[in-house]
Amino acid sequence: MDFDIPQDIQHLLDRLDQFIIDEIKPLERENDNIRFFDHRRETSRTDWDRDGWPNEEWEQLLKEMRRRADAAGFLRYHLPSRFGGMDGSNLGMAIVREHLAAKGLGLHNDLQNENSIVGNFPTVLMMEKYGTPEQRDYWIPRMLEGDSRIGFGLTEPLYGTDATRMETNAYRDGDEWVINGAKRWNTGMHAATHDYIFARTSGNPGESEGITCFIVPVDTPGFCVEFMWWTYNMPTDHAEVSLTDVRVKDGDILGEEGRGLLTAQLFVHENRIRQAASSLGAAQYCINESVKYARERMMRGRPLAANQAIQWPLIELHTEAAMLRELIRKTAWQLDKGIDHVQLSDKVAMCNYRANRLVGEAADRAIQTHGGIGYSRHMPFEHIFRHHRRYRITEGSEEMQMRRVGQYLFGFAGIDDPRFDTPSFASRFNSPQKGAPASWLD
């Protein structure tokens, strides 16, 4: 097995590095745009008078970055060529995401808004896989050009990870559906034109079947953004949404009626492995900067790095980063080989929860190594810590992802495991639900 970065991906990294030097860094320094990345970053990015929404100038800067990246052919790397992409691989995305995050804060890769010169398009991929030909032809060009922006409304006030018990419901009324309910942490609602709304259309609470994904225009009567949730890292794009007798048509359903959680699973699985790679890159950045500082900082006539109390925590973090890198890349490579994501779900979960935990530990250690200046906003570590802390909750909490690993390890996942002579625990029952009920997010 060859563990070197494939030549085509290395060539892409080299081109990206040059593009950052030639196009992105100059843009970052224009007109005091650096205020969005230096010690003023949170205040500069946030419109405090508009309920904590992203500042319009910040949004326009990100838009210009994406425009340039798209013109250079990088933004759509992972998308199919028929959508202007490069048919990029999962391995390529994992390597690129790590590479860009390892450069630290900058316009080239700001994950607070999931903005990067190499884009992540989970809502587009949902449409590409589950949309009808008519939906794909209509929506995807508009989504990629920015004319249509679709939010993601799954979580509810009473139910988060266990989406099978959501209370938002929809019923038929003639040739229309009527939706009632509420959503929490509804992503992207500061700029969304439409929203993916998941609602129960049949079945009983706790069943994965019977939930449908609707494409709802945000200006539909009865659709209301109540307020924005202020978060640990501002600005926010996470809304509390209510739906009161919201009417949509059959043509507004994404995927099959009653099987909407399949579309949501695609969103989550696409994000988990790339999120892990980004967290790994940010962790490595914190480690590298700490090593550099410890070698330069003098203490009693010797570099700080001469102290084993400084060395050992960074050695452990560096070692875990190296091990995670191989697991993340192998898992991404297996996805490219056509192994079904269900078969790799435990590996994706391992990558995600360990990488998200690692970056928090690395940022904390960087603050400690840098001392007082590390605690200041003049260094990026507090921002990295606050941003990546949310990933231990979103896309399925780390506890739920560890639970997923346990289901595979102990045979509770509802699939037979060739490591053992006996069928999996859950497969002995009439339904996997009876053996070990699992959240769809596991």
PyMOL commands that set and color helices and strands:
alter all, ss='L'
color gray80, all
select helices_A, chain A and resi 7-36+41-45+48-50+56-71+81-83+90-101+111-113+122-130+133-145+163-165+250-252+260-296+304-306+308-336+345-370+372-375+381-392+398-410+426-428+432-435
alter helices_A, ss='H'
color red, helices_A
select strands_A, chain A and resi 46-47+53-54+109-110+115-116+150-153+169-173+176-187+194-200+211-217+223-228+238-249+253-254+298-299+302-303
alter strands_A, ss='S'
color yellow, strands_A
deselect
rebuild
show_as cartoon
